[in-house]
Amino acid sequence: MRTNKPYLLAAAVVAGPIAGVVWHLVDTVGLPRTEAADYLAQVSADRDGYALGTMLYMIFVGCSIPGGLAVARVLRDRAPLAGTISGLLLALAGVLGLIVSGMRPVVLGLTPEGGLAAEAVEAYARYQGSAWFGGIMLPMLASAVVGLVTQVAAILRTGVLPRWTAPLLVAGFVLSSGEFSLAVTVVGALVQLAGTVPLAARLIAGSEAAGEAEPARAALA
């Protein structure tokens, strides 16, 4: 019996970083914690880019969910505990990221083309200062960081993926954080993509190897 190849899972693993690259290119608005008036002004100046960026951001963070499943699947034989921890945390970061993305359409509603209203700035400032803002953002970041560190440690210890992917994943995550210039951010997203491709390749290769092993086991039975 042939093993189903996880093409969709592998495609999602690569689609996330690709969406991240395009998101950074089309949506140049600063981080959500930017001062409310400045943040909303940037959105108002490029509403179309922000709207497109919202869809790309949702794909980017949403793909962390199947990405976490992929990490757990690839690591399950060589580092099952690390794979489970990393996979769950990366998937959780994706879920929280999708929740965060729900605020972005609201931001568009606060930024009409005719200019900003003081009430809109005050409303967004209240959101930034709310427990909801930190209560989602901080766990999302913590889940992504701890999940990534666990994944990298497992890669370096087991060699289940090429060990050069580990520094690429870390460097890509840091450089694409939005704390740097647009050029550096885009380069970081590309580096992260390069570090992710071997994971997708291993998913397919591992599935093919399992499919080849089954007839061999049947012949020995």
N, C-alpha and C positions, 0 to 999 in steps of 0.2 A: 504494500500500500504506500503510495507516495505521500510525502509530508507537504501540507499546504505551505507555500512560501509566503512569508509576511510582507508582501510587497507594499500593501497599504501602510503598515506600520513603519516600514523603512522610508516610504515617501513622506510620511508625516514628520519623521525625524529630520529630514533634509528641508522640508517645506518651512518649518519654523524659522531657522536661521535665514533662509532666503527672504521670507516675509520681513524679518527684522532688518535686513539690509535695505530693502525698498522702503520700509517704514521710516528709517532714519533719513533717507534721501528726500522723501516727499513731505514729511512732517518735521519742520525745523523748530517747532515751538519748544521752549525750555521744559525743565522738569516740573511736575505738578506742584512741588513745594516752592517754586518761584513766587515772588511777591504777587499777590492777587491781581493788582492793577496791571502789572507788567505782563503776567501770564495771559490774562484775558485780552490785553491789547495785541499780543502776538497772535492769538487765535483769531481775533477779529480781522487782522491784516491778511490772513491766509486761511479762510474758512474751508475752502475746497481741499487744500492740502491736509488740514486737520481732520476733515471728514474722511478722506481716503486713508489717512494715517490711522484713524480709529479702526477701520476694517482690517488693515494690515497688522495693527497691534493685537487685535483679537485673535488673528491667525497665529501670530508670533507666540503669544502667551498660551493660547489654547493648545498648540502643538507640544507644549511642555508636558501635557497629560500623557499622550501616547509616547512622548520621549522618555518619560519616567518608566513606563511599562517596558520600553525597549531596553533601557539600562538594566532593569531588574532581570529581564530575560537573558541578556548577554552575560551578566555576571552570576547567574543562579548556580552554575556548576562549580565555578572557581572561587567565588566569594558570595555565597548566598545571603549572608546577613548584611553585608555592605550593599549588595544589590537591592535588597528589599528596602533598607533605610533610604538609600539614595533615590530609588525609584519612587517611593511614596512621597518624599519631600519635594522632588522635582514636579511630581504630579500635583501636589498641594499648591506649590507656587503657581502652577498654571491655573488652577481653580480660583485662587485668590486674585490672580491677574485678570481673569475674566470678570470677576466682581468689580475690580477697580475700573475696568473698561466701561462699565455701565455709567460712570460719571461723565464720560467724555461727551455723549450726546447732550447731557444737561449743560455742559460748558458751552456747547454750540448755541443752545437756547439763551445763554446769558450774554452772547456776543453778537448782536445784530450788526449788519453792515453799516448802519447809520452812526455807530459809535457806542461807547459804553455808558451805561447808567450807573450812578453811584450805588444804587441798590444792588446791582449785579455784583459789583466789586465787594460790597459788604457781605453778600450772601456767600461768595466763594471764599472770602477770608474766614467766615465762620466755619465753613466746611474744612478748610485747612487746619483750623484750630480745634476741630472736634475729635472726640475719642474714636469715631468711625474712621477718620483719615489715618491716624497712626495705628489704629487697631487692625487695619487691613494691610497697609503699606509695610509696616515693620515685620509682621509674620511672613508676608510674601518674600521680602528680601532675605530674611533669615532662612526660610525654607530653601530658597534658591542657592544661597551661599553654602549652607551645611550640606545640601544635597550634592552640589558640585564638588566640594572638598572630599566628601565620602567617595564619590565616583572616581575622582582623580587618584585618591589614595589606593583604591582597589585596582585601578589600571596600572599604577606604578608597581604595586606589590605582585600582581598576578601576571601581567603582560597579556591579559586577555584581549586587549586592543594594543596597537602600536604605542609604545611608551611616549613617543613624541606628541601624541595627541593630548597628553596631560597638560604640558605648558601652553599649548595652543588654546585649550578650553579655558584655562585660567586667565591668560593674557586677553583673550577675546572677550571674556566676561567683564574684566576690569575696564578695558579700553572702550567697550560699547556701552558703558554705564550711563552715558549722557553727561558725565562730569567734565568732558574734554570738548575740544572743537569738533565741528561737524566732520571734518576730514578724518580726524583720529577716531571718532565714533564709528564711521563707516568702515574704516580699515579694521577696527576691532570686531565689527560684525562679520566681516569677511574672514578674519582669522578664526572666529568662533565657528563659522560654517566649515572651514577646512578641518577643524578639530572634530566636527560632528560626522562628516562623511564616512569615516571608517566604522562608526557605529552602525550606520545603515548597511554598509557593505558586509559587516560581520553578521547582521541579522539574516541576510540572504545566504551568505556562505555557510552559516551554521545550520540553516534549514536544509540546504542542499546536502551537507555532510550527513545530517540525520536521515535524510531520505535515502542516501546511498548505503547507510549502515543497516537499515531495516532488512533489505534482501539478504545481506550477509548473515545477519542473525538468524533469519529464517532458514538459510541453507545449512547452518550448523545445528539447528534444532532437531 
